[in-house]
């Protein structure tokens, strides 16, 4: 194509590696979706970060429940597999902050 065998081989290898990358990424995403691996790890991370009681309260917030996709089979929703950083911070500040701003609390006091 370009007159040089080395350039043709390099372009072919790049194309094959990119194609393989897309196939493997798609398979990984399907496995994560079927077994809910991301949602499980996110729930464990939030529980480690906030403690069991606060983590349960955090996940029960309407903002976080709104991020949960519907189950394919059965009623209810699944746990979210991703929480945007801004949503995480706003929800956490809403939990520890008081409406009137009279007293400040920390996450440690909520445990």
N, CA, C and O atoms as a GROMACS GRO file, in nm:
protein
  444
    1UNK      N    1   0.083  -0.119   0.000
    1UNK     CA    2   0.000   0.000   0.000
    1UNK      C    3   0.088   0.126   0.000
    1UNK      O    4   0.072   0.211  -0.088
    2UNK      N    5   0.178   0.139   0.095
    2UNK     CA    6   0.264   0.256   0.104
    2UNK      C    7   0.400   0.233   0.037
    2UNK      O    8   0.484   0.323   0.034
    3UNK      N    9   0.423   0.114  -0.016
    3UNK     CA   10   0.548   0.085  -0.082
    3UNK      C   11   0.654   0.031   0.011
    3UNK      O   12   0.757  -0.016  -0.036
    4UNK      N   13   0.633   0.035   0.139
    4UNK     CA   14   0.730  -0.016   0.234
    4UNK      C   15   0.665  -0.127   0.316
    4UNK      O   16   0.560  -0.109   0.376
    5UNK      N   17   0.730  -0.240   0.315
    5UNK     CA   18   0.675  -0.354   0.386
    5UNK      C   19   0.670  -0.329   0.538
    5UNK      O   20   0.576  -0.373   0.604
    6UNK      N   21   0.768  -0.259   0.592
    6UNK     CA   22   0.774  -0.232   0.736
    6UNK      C   23   0.657  -0.142   0.779
    6UNK      O   24   0.597  -0.165   0.884
    7UNK      N   25   0.625  -0.041   0.700
    7UNK     CA   26   0.513   0.048   0.734
    7UNK      C   27   0.381  -0.028   0.726
    7UNK      O   28   0.294  -0.009   0.811
    8UNK      N   29   0.365  -0.113   0.623
    8UNK     CA   30   0.243  -0.192   0.610
    8UNK      C   31   0.224  -0.287   0.729
    8UNK      O   32   0.113  -0.303   0.780
    9UNK      N   33   0.332  -0.349   0.772
    9UNK     CA   34   0.325  -0.440   0.887
    9UNK      C   35   0.293  -0.363   1.014
    9UNK      O   36   0.212  -0.408   1.095
   10UNK      N   37   0.355  -0.247   1.034
   10UNK     CA   38   0.328  -0.165   1.153
   10UNK      C   39   0.183  -0.121   1.157
   10UNK      O   40   0.119  -0.127   1.263
   11UNK      N   41   0.128  -0.076   1.046
   11UNK     CA   42  -0.013  -0.033   1.040
   11UNK      C   43  -0.104  -0.152   1.067
   11UNK      O   44  -0.203  -0.139   1.138
   12UNK      N   45  -0.071  -0.268   1.010
   12UNK     CA   46  -0.151  -0.388   1.034
   12UNK      C   47  -0.151  -0.429   1.181
   12UNK      O   48  -0.255  -0.464   1.236
   13UNK      N   49  -0.033  -0.424   1.245
   13UNK     CA   50  -0.024  -0.459   1.386
   13UNK      C   51  -0.103  -0.363   1.474
   13UNK      O   52  -0.172  -0.405   1.567
   14UNK      N   53  -0.092  -0.233   1.445
   14UNK     CA   54  -0.168  -0.134   1.521
   14UNK      C   55  -0.317  -0.161   1.507
   14UNK      O   56  -0.390  -0.156   1.606
   15UNK      N   57  -0.362  -0.189   1.386
   15UNK     CA   58  -0.504  -0.217   1.363
   15UNK      C   59  -0.549  -0.340   1.440
   15UNK      O   60  -0.655  -0.340   1.502
   16UNK      N   61  -0.469  -0.447   1.435
   16UNK     CA   62  -0.506  -0.572   1.505
   16UNK      C   63  -0.509  -0.549   1.656
   16UNK      O   64  -0.602  -0.596   1.723
   17UNK      N   65  -0.410  -0.478   1.710
   17UNK     CA   66  -0.408  -0.452   1.855
   17UNK      C   67  -0.527  -0.365   1.898
   17UNK      O   68  -0.586  -0.390   2.003
   18UNK      N   69  -0.562  -0.265   1.819
   18UNK     CA   70  -0.678  -0.183   1.852
   18UNK      C   71  -0.807  -0.264   1.848
   18UNK      O   72  -0.893  -0.251   1.935
   19UNK      N   73  -0.821  -0.347   1.746
   19UNK     CA   74  -0.939  -0.432   1.735
   19UNK      C   75  -0.949  -0.528   1.854
   19UNK      O   76  -1.057  -0.546   1.911
   20UNK      N   77  -0.836  -0.589   1.891
   20UNK     CA   78  -0.833  -0.679   2.006
   20UNK      C   79  -0.867  -0.604   2.135
   20UNK      O   80  -0.938  -0.657   2.220
   21UNK      N   81  -0.817  -0.483   2.148
   21UNK     CA   82  -0.846  -0.402   2.267
   21UNK      C   83  -0.996  -0.375   2.280
   21UNK      O   84  -1.051  -0.386   2.389
   22UNK      N   85  -1.061  -0.340   2.169
   22UNK     CA   86  -1.204  -0.313   2.173
   22UNK      C   87  -1.285  -0.438   2.206
   22UNK      O   88  -1.384  -0.431   2.279
   23UNK      N   89  -1.244  -0.552   2.155
   23UNK     CA   90  -1.314  -0.677   2.183
   23UNK      C   91  -1.300  -0.713   2.331
   23UNK      O   92  -1.399  -0.749   2.395
   24UNK      N   93  -1.180  -0.705   2.384
   24UNK     CA   94  -1.156  -0.740   2.525
   24UNK      C   95  -1.229  -0.643   2.617
   24UNK      O   96  -1.285  -0.685   2.718
   25UNK      N   97  -1.229  -0.514   2.584
   25UNK     CA   98  -1.300  -0.415   2.666
   25UNK      C   99  -1.450  -0.442   2.667
   25UNK      O  100  -1.514  -0.430   2.771
   26UNK      N  101  -1.505  -0.478   2.552
   26UNK     CA  102  -1.647  -0.509   2.545
   26UNK      C  103  -1.681  -0.632   2.629
   26UNK      O  104  -1.781  -0.633   2.700
   27UNK      N  105  -1.598  -0.734   2.622
   27UNK     CA  106  -1.622  -0.855   2.702
   27UNK      C  107  -1.612  -0.822   2.851
   27UNK      O  108  -1.693  -0.870   2.930
   28UNK      N  109  -1.514  -0.742   2.890
   28UNK     CA  110  -1.499  -0.701   3.030
   28UNK      C  111  -1.621  -0.623   3.079
   28UNK      O  112  -1.668  -0.644   3.191
   29UNK      N  113  -1.671  -0.533   2.997
   29UNK     CA  114  -1.790  -0.456   3.034
   29UNK      C  115  -1.912  -0.547   3.050
   29UNK      O  116  -1.993  -0.526   3.140
   30UNK      N  117  -1.926  -0.645   2.964
   30UNK     CA  118  -2.037  -0.739   2.976
   30UNK      C  119  -2.027  -0.821   3.105
   30UNK      O  120  -2.127  -0.842   3.173
   31UNK      N  121  -1.907  -0.866   3.138
   31UNK     CA  122  -1.888  -0.941   3.263
   31UNK      C  123  -1.921  -0.853   3.383
   31UNK      O  124  -1.988  -0.898   3.476
   32UNK      N  125  -1.874  -0.728   3.383
   32UNK     CA  126  -1.904  -0.636   3.493
   32UNK      C  127  -2.054  -0.612   3.506
   32UNK      O  128  -2.107  -0.604   3.616
   33UNK      N  129  -2.123  -0.599   3.393
   33UNK     CA  130  -2.266  -0.573   3.397
   33UNK      C  131  -2.344  -0.694   3.447
   33UNK      O  132  -2.439  -0.679   3.524
   34UNK      N  133  -2.306  -0.813   3.405
   34UNK     CA  134  -2.378  -0.933   3.445
   34UNK      C  135  -2.358  -0.964   3.593
   34UNK      O  136  -2.454  -0.993   3.664
   35UNK      N  137  -2.235  -0.956   3.640
   35UNK     CA  138  -2.205  -0.993   3.778
   35UNK      C  139  -2.206  -0.875   3.875
   35UNK      O  140  -2.183  -0.892   3.994
   36UNK      N  141  -2.233  -0.755   3.824
   36UNK     CA  142  -2.243  -0.633   3.906
   36UNK      C  143  -2.117  -0.611   3.990
   36UNK      O  144  -2.126  -0.574   4.107
   37UNK      N  145  -2.003  -0.633   3.932
   37UNK     CA  146  -1.875  -0.623   4.003
   37UNK      C  147  -1.848  -0.481   4.049
   37UNK      O  148  -1.806  -0.460   4.163
   38UNK      N  149  -1.873  -0.383   3.962
   38UNK     CA  150  -1.848  -0.243   4.000
   38UNK      C  151  -1.937  -0.200   4.116
   38UNK      O  152  -1.891  -0.133   4.209
   39UNK      N  153  -2.063  -0.237   4.110
   39UNK     CA  154  -2.157  -0.198   4.216
   39UNK      C  155  -2.115  -0.260   4.350
   39UNK      O  156  -2.126  -0.196   4.454
   40UNK      N  157  -2.069  -0.382   4.347
   40UNK     CA  158  -2.026  -0.450   4.470
   40UNK      C  159  -1.903  -0.380   4.528
   40UNK      O  160  -1.897  -0.354   4.648
   41UNK      N  161  -1.806  -0.349   4.443
   41UNK     CA  162  -1.684  -0.282   4.491
   41UNK      C  163  -1.714  -0.140   4.539
   41UNK      O  164  -1.654  -0.094   4.637
   42UNK      N  165  -1.804  -0.071   4.471
   42UNK     CA  166  -1.841   0.064   4.515
   42UNK      C  167  -1.908   0.059   4.651
   42UNK      O  168  -1.878   0.141   4.738
   43UNK      N  169  -1.999  -0.036   4.671
   43UNK     CA  170  -2.067  -0.048   4.801
   43UNK      C  171  -1.968  -0.081   4.913
   43UNK      O  172  -1.977  -0.026   5.022
   44UNK      N  173  -1.873  -0.170   4.885
   44UNK     CA  174  -1.772  -0.204   4.986
   44UNK      C  175  -1.683  -0.084   5.017
   44UNK      O  176  -1.647  -0.061   5.132
   45UNK      N  177  -1.647  -0.008   4.914
   45UNK     CA  178  -1.564   0.110   4.935
   45UNK      C  179  -1.633   0.217   5.017
   45UNK      O  180  -1.572   0.278   5.104
   46UNK      N  181  -1.761   0.239   4.989
   46UNK     CA  182  -1.838   0.338   5.066
   46UNK      C  183  -1.853   0.292   5.210
   46UNK      O  184  -1.845   0.372   5.303
   47UNK      N  185  -1.875   0.162   5.228
   47UNK     CA  186  -1.889   0.109   5.364
   47UNK      C  187  -1.757   0.122   5.441
   47UNK      O  188  -1.759   0.155   5.560
   48UNK      N  189  -1.644   0.098   5.377
   48UNK     CA  190  -1.515   0.116   5.442
   48UNK      C  191  -1.490   0.262   5.477
   48UNK      O  192  -1.436   0.294   5.583
   49UNK      N  193  -1.529   0.350   5.387
   49UNK     CA  194  -1.504   0.492   5.403
   49UNK      C  195  -1.592   0.553   5.512
   49UNK      O  196  -1.544   0.631   5.593
   50UNK      N  197  -1.720   0.518   5.513
   50UNK     CA  198  -1.816   0.584   5.602
   50UNK      C  199  -1.858   0.502   5.722
   50UNK      O  200  -1.911   0.558   5.818
   51UNK      N  201  -1.836   0.373   5.721
   51UNK     CA  202  -1.888   0.288   5.826
   51UNK      C  203  -2.023   0.231   5.784
   51UNK      O  204  -2.088   0.286   5.694
   52UNK      N  205  -2.064   0.124   5.846
   52UNK     CA  206  -2.184   0.052   5.803
   52UNK      C  207  -2.311   0.135   5.815
   52UNK      O  208  -2.388   0.143   5.719
   53UNK      N  209  -2.334   0.196   5.929
   53UNK     CA  210  -2.457   0.272   5.951
   53UNK      C  211  -2.466   0.392   5.858
   53UNK      O  212  -2.569   0.413   5.793
   54UNK      N  213  -2.360   0.469   5.850
   54UNK     CA  214  -2.360   0.588   5.765
   54UNK      C  215  -2.366   0.549   5.618
   54UNK      O  216  -2.429   0.618   5.539
   55UNK      N  217  -2.301   0.439   5.581
   55UNK     CA  218  -2.305   0.393   5.442
   55UNK      C  219  -2.447   0.354   5.402
   55UNK      O  220  -2.492   0.385   5.292
   56UNK      N  221  -2.517   0.285   5.491
   56UNK     CA  222  -2.656   0.248   5.461
   56UNK      C  223  -2.744   0.372   5.445
   56UNK      O  224  -2.829   0.377   5.356
   57UNK      N  225  -2.723   0.470   5.531
   57UNK     CA  226  -2.799   0.595   5.520
   57UNK      C  227  -2.764   0.669   5.390
   57UNK      O  228  -2.850   0.728   5.326
   58UNK      N  229  -2.636   0.664   5.354
   58UNK     CA  230  -2.589   0.730   5.232
   58UNK      C  231  -2.654   0.669   5.108
   58UNK      O  232  -2.702   0.740   5.020
   59UNK      N  233  -2.656   0.536   5.102
   59UNK     CA  234  -2.713   0.467   4.986
   59UNK      C  235  -2.864   0.485   4.979
   59UNK      O  236  -2.921   0.482   4.870
   60UNK      N  237  -2.929   0.505   5.094
   60UNK     CA  238  -3.074   0.522   5.096
   60UNK      C  239  -3.119   0.662   5.057
   60UNK      O  240  -3.239   0.686   5.043
   61UNK      N  241  -3.027   0.755   5.039
   61UNK     CA  242  -3.063   0.891   4.998
   61UNK      C  243  -3.124   0.888   4.858
   61UNK      O  244  -3.086   0.806   4.775
   62UNK      N  245  -3.218   0.977   4.833
   62UNK     CA  246  -3.288   0.981   4.705
   62UNK      C  247  -3.194   1.011   4.588
   62UNK      O  248  -3.212   0.957   4.479
   63UNK      N  249  -3.095   1.095   4.612
   63UNK     CA  250  -3.001   1.129   4.505
   63UNK      C  251  -2.923   1.006   4.460
   63UNK      O  252  -2.902   0.986   4.341
   64UNK      N  253  -2.881   0.924   4.555
   64UNK     CA  254  -2.804   0.804   4.523
   64UNK      C  255  -2.895   0.696   4.464
   64UNK      O  256  -2.856   0.626   4.370
   65UNK      N  257  -3.015   0.683   4.518
   65UNK     CA  258  -3.110   0.586   4.462
   65UNK      C  259  -3.147   0.622   4.318
   65UNK      O  260  -3.177   0.534   4.238
   66UNK      N  261  -3.144   0.750   4.286
   66UNK     CA  262  -3.173   0.794   4.150
   66UNK      C  263  -3.067   0.750   4.050
   66UNK      O  264  -3.094   0.742   3.930
   67UNK      N  265  -2.948   0.722   4.098
   67UNK     CA  266  -2.841   0.674   4.010
   67UNK      C  267  -2.847   0.524   3.985
   67UNK      O  268  -2.775   0.472   3.900
   68UNK      N  269  -2.932   0.454   4.060
   68UNK     CA  270  -2.941   0.309   4.048
   68UNK      C  271  -3.026   0.269   3.927
   68UNK      O  272  -3.138   0.317   3.912
   69UNK      N  273  -2.972   0.183   3.842
   69UNK     CA  274  -3.052   0.137   3.728
   69UNK      C  275  -3.157   0.036   3.774
   69UNK      O  276  -3.141  -0.029   3.877
   70UNK      N  277  -3.262   0.022   3.696
   70UNK     CA  278  -3.365  -0.076   3.728
   70UNK      C  279  -3.312  -0.217   3.706
   70UNK      O  280  -3.227  -0.239   3.620
   71UNK      N  281  -3.364  -0.310   3.784
   71UNK     CA  282  -3.325  -0.449   3.764
   71UNK      C  283  -3.387  -0.500   3.635
   71UNK      O  284  -3.496  -0.460   3.596
   72UNK      N  285  -3.317  -0.588   3.569
   72UNK     CA  286  -3.370  -0.648   3.447
   72UNK      C  287  -3.478  -0.748   3.483
   72UNK      O  288  -3.582  -0.753   3.418
   73UNK      N  289  -3.453  -0.828   3.585
   73UNK     CA  290  -3.551  -0.926   3.630
   73UNK      C  291  -3.590  -0.893   3.773
   73UNK      O  292  -3.502  -0.876   3.858
   74UNK      N  293  -3.718  -0.883   3.802
   74UNK     CA  294  -3.764  -0.857   3.938
   74UNK      C  295  -3.794  -0.710   3.961
   74UNK      O  296  -3.778  -0.626   3.873
   75UNK      N  297  -3.839  -0.682   4.082
   75UNK     CA  298  -3.878  -0.546   4.119
   75UNK      C  299  -3.763  -0.473   4.186
   75UNK      O  300  -3.666  -0.534   4.229
   76UNK      N  301  -3.776  -0.341   4.193
   76UNK     CA  302  -3.678  -0.261   4.264
   76UNK      C  303  -3.563  -0.218   4.176
   76UNK      O  304  -3.567  -0.232   4.053
   77UNK      N  305  -3.461  -0.167   4.239
   77UNK     CA  306  -3.345  -0.119   4.165
   77UNK      C  307  -3.219  -0.188   4.216
   77UNK      O  308  -3.216  -0.241   4.327
   78UNK      N  309  -3.118  -0.184   4.134
   78UNK     CA  310  -2.988  -0.235   4.174
   78UNK      C  311  -2.910  -0.123   4.241
   78UNK      O  312  -2.954  -0.008   4.241
   79UNK      N  313  -2.797  -0.158   4.298
   79UNK     CA  314  -2.709  -0.055   4.354
   79UNK      C  315  -2.639   0.017   4.240
   79UNK      O  316  -2.616  -0.043   4.134
   80UNK      N  317  -2.605   0.144   4.258
   80UNK     CA  318  -2.535   0.215   4.150
   80UNK      C  319  -2.393   0.161   4.133
   80UNK      O  320  -2.329   0.118   4.228
   81UNK      N  321  -2.347   0.164   4.009
   81UNK     CA  322  -2.210   0.118   3.983
   81UNK      C  323  -2.115   0.237   3.971
   81UNK      O  324  -1.993   0.218   3.964
   82UNK      N  325  -2.169   0.358   3.969
   82UNK     CA  326  -2.086   0.477   3.958
   82UNK      C  327  -2.159   0.593   4.024
   82UNK      O  328  -2.279   0.612   4.003
   83UNK      N  329  -2.088   0.669   4.105
   83UNK     CA  330  -2.142   0.790   4.166
   83UNK      C  331  -2.049   0.904   4.128
   83UNK      O  332  -1.930   0.900   4.162
   84UNK      N  333  -2.099   1.006   4.059
   84UNK     CA  334  -2.013   1.118   4.023
   84UNK      C  335  -1.956   1.185   4.149
   84UNK      O  336  -2.025   1.191   4.251
   85UNK      N  337  -1.833   1.234   4.143
   85UNK     CA  338  -1.771   1.294   4.261
   85UNK      C  339  -1.852   1.407   4.322
   85UNK      O  340  -1.864   1.416   4.445
   86UNK      N  341  -1.908   1.493   4.240
   86UNK     CA  342  -1.987   1.605   4.291
   86UNK      C  343  -2.111   1.556   4.366
   86UNK      O  344  -2.145   1.609   4.472
   87UNK      N  345  -2.177   1.455   4.313
   87UNK     CA  346  -2.294   1.398   4.379
   87UNK      C  347  -2.256   1.335   4.512
   87UNK      O  348  -2.329   1.348   4.610
   88UNK      N  349  -2.142   1.265   4.515
   88UNK     CA  350  -2.095   1.203   4.638
   88UNK      C  351  -2.071   1.308   4.746
   88UNK      O  352  -2.116   1.293   4.860
   89UNK      N  353  -2.001   1.415   4.710
   89UNK     CA  354  -1.968   1.520   4.807
   89UNK      C  355  -2.093   1.593   4.854
   89UNK      O  356  -2.109   1.617   4.974
   90UNK      N  357  -2.181   1.628   4.762
   90UNK     CA  358  -2.302   1.702   4.801
   90UNK      C  359  -2.390   1.616   4.892
   90UNK      O  360  -2.445   1.667   4.989
   91UNK      N  361  -2.403   1.488   4.862
   91UNK     CA  362  -2.482   1.399   4.946
   91UNK      C  363  -2.420   1.383   5.083
   91UNK      O  364  -2.490   1.385   5.184
   92UNK      N  365  -2.288   1.367   5.088
   92UNK     CA  366  -2.220   1.352   5.216
   92UNK      C  367  -2.230   1.479   5.300
   92UNK      O  368  -2.253   1.471   5.420
   93UNK      N  369  -2.214   1.595   5.236
   93UNK     CA  370  -2.226   1.722   5.310
   93UNK      C  371  -2.370   1.743   5.358
   93UNK      O  372  -2.392   1.800   5.465
   94UNK      N  373  -2.466   1.697   5.278
   94UNK     CA  374  -2.605   1.707   5.320
   94UNK      C  375  -2.631   1.620   5.443
   94UNK      O  376  -2.710   1.656   5.530
   95UNK      N  377  -2.564   1.506   5.449
   95UNK     CA  378  -2.582   1.416   5.563
   95UNK      C  379  -2.521   1.472   5.690
   95UNK      O  380  -2.582   1.463   5.797
   96UNK      N  381  -2.401   1.530   5.681
   96UNK     CA  382  -2.332   1.572   5.803
   96UNK      C  383  -2.362   1.716   5.841
   96UNK      O  384  -2.342   1.756   5.956
   97UNK      N  385  -2.409   1.793   5.748
   97UNK     CA  386  -2.439   1.933   5.778
   97UNK      C  387  -2.579   1.949   5.834
   97UNK      O  388  -2.668   1.869   5.803
   98UNK      N  389  -2.598   2.049   5.915
   98UNK     CA  390  -2.732   2.075   5.966
   98UNK      C  391  -2.798   2.182   5.879
   98UNK      O  392  -2.729   2.262   5.816
   99UNK      N  393  -2.930   2.183   5.877
   99UNK     CA  394  -3.003   2.277   5.791
   99UNK      C  395  -2.981   2.421   5.834
   99UNK      O  396  -2.968   2.510   5.750
  100UNK      N  397  -2.976   2.445   5.962
  100UNK     CA  398  -2.960   2.580   6.012
  100UNK      C  399  -2.816   2.626   6.017
  100UNK      O  400  -2.789   2.745   6.028
  101UNK      N  401  -2.723   2.534   6.010
  101UNK     CA  402  -2.582   2.568   6.015
  101UNK      C  403  -2.536   2.603   6.156
  101UNK      O  404  -2.431   2.664   6.172
  102UNK      N  405  -2.613   2.566   6.258
  102UNK     CA  406  -2.579   2.602   6.395
  102UNK      C  407  -2.457   2.526   6.445
  102UNK      O  408  -2.368   2.586   6.507
  103UNK      N  409  -2.451   2.399   6.419
  103UNK     CA  410  -2.340   2.318   6.469
  103UNK      C  411  -2.283   2.235   6.355
  103UNK      O  412  -2.356   2.178   6.275
  104UNK      N  413  -2.153   2.230   6.350
  104UNK     CA  414  -2.089   2.148   6.247
  104UNK      C  415  -2.058   2.012   6.304
  104UNK      O  416  -2.016   1.998   6.419
  105UNK      N  417  -2.081   1.910   6.221
  105UNK     CA  418  -2.052   1.773   6.262
  105UNK      C  419  -1.955   1.713   6.164
  105UNK      O  420  -1.939   1.761   6.052
  106UNK      N  421  -1.890   1.607   6.206
  106UNK     CA  422  -1.797   1.536   6.119
  106UNK      C  423  -1.852   1.398   6.089
  106UNK      O  424  -1.948   1.353   6.152
  107UNK      N  425  -1.790   1.332   5.993
  107UNK     CA  426  -1.831   1.195   5.959
  107UNK      C  427  -1.805   1.103   6.077
  107UNK      O  428  -1.884   1.011   6.101
  108UNK      N  429  -1.698   1.125   6.152
  108UNK     CA  430  -1.667   1.040   6.267
  108UNK      C  431  -1.775   1.046   6.373
  108UNK      O  432  -1.801   0.946   6.441
  109UNK      N  433  -1.840   1.161   6.388
  109UNK     CA  434  -1.947   1.174   6.486
  109UNK      C  435  -2.072   1.099   6.442
  109UNK      O  436  -2.157   1.067   6.526
  110UNK      N  437  -2.086   1.070   6.312
  110UNK     CA  438  -2.204   1.001   6.262
  110UNK      C  439  -2.196   0.852   6.281
  110UNK      O  440  -2.299   0.784   6.275
  111UNK      N  441  -2.077   0.798   6.304
  111UNK     CA  442  -2.061   0.651   6.315
  111UNK      C  443  -2.120   0.597   6.440
  111UNK      O  444  -2.115   0.477   6.463
   0.00000   0.00000   0.00000
